Amino acid sequence: MDNLLPVPAHPILYTTTACSACEAALDLLAALPLAPPLTLVAQEVAFDDELLRRYGHRVPVLAFGSHELAWPFDAGDVMRMFAGT
């Protein structure tokens, strides 16, 4: 377990319904070797005009602190974001 990365507090995945890329992003995030397991906030953008304007054309978008990753991203991209690099 020494190779597990500490989990950042409350990363947010901006998402919407009927989005196959969003489902793929959720699957990818669920499979990450993080300790403790990832506590992810999934934020629907469709019901918030500001979120829809900001993220609607880019979902899924993973946000943590001041960092954002727009799809497509992979496990390496996410781990680097969480590590702060």
Residue pairs with C-beta under 8 A, 6 or more apart in sequence:
1 35
3 33
4 33
4 34
4 35
5 33
5 34
5 35
5 79
5 82
5 83
6 34
6 35
7 34
7 35
7 36
7 37
7 38
7 39
7 82
8 64
8 65
8 82
9 39
10 39
10 41
11 38
11 40
11 41
11 62
11 63
11 64
11 82
12 40
12 41
12 42
12 43
12 62
12 63
12 64
13 22
13 25
13 26
13 29
13 40
13 41
13 42
13 43
13 60
13 61
13 62
13 63
14 43
14 45
14 51
14 55
14 58
14 59
14 60
14 61
14 62
14 63
15 22
15 25
15 26
15 42
15 43
15 44
15 45
15 59
15 60
16 22
16 44
16 45
16 46
16 56
16 59
17 44
17 46
19 59
19 60
21 59
21 60
21 71
21 72
22 59
22 60
22 71
24 71
25 60
25 62
25 71
25 73
26 40
26 42
26 60
28 73
28 74
28 75
28 78
29 38
29 40
29 62
29 78
30 38
31 75
32 38
32 75
32 78
32 79
34 82
43 51
45 51
45 52
45 54
45 55
45 56
45 59
46 52
46 56
55 61
58 70
58 71
59 71
60 70
60 71
61 68
61 69
61 70
61 71
62 68
62 69
62 73
62 78
62 81
63 69
64 81
64 82
67 81
69 77
69 78
69 81
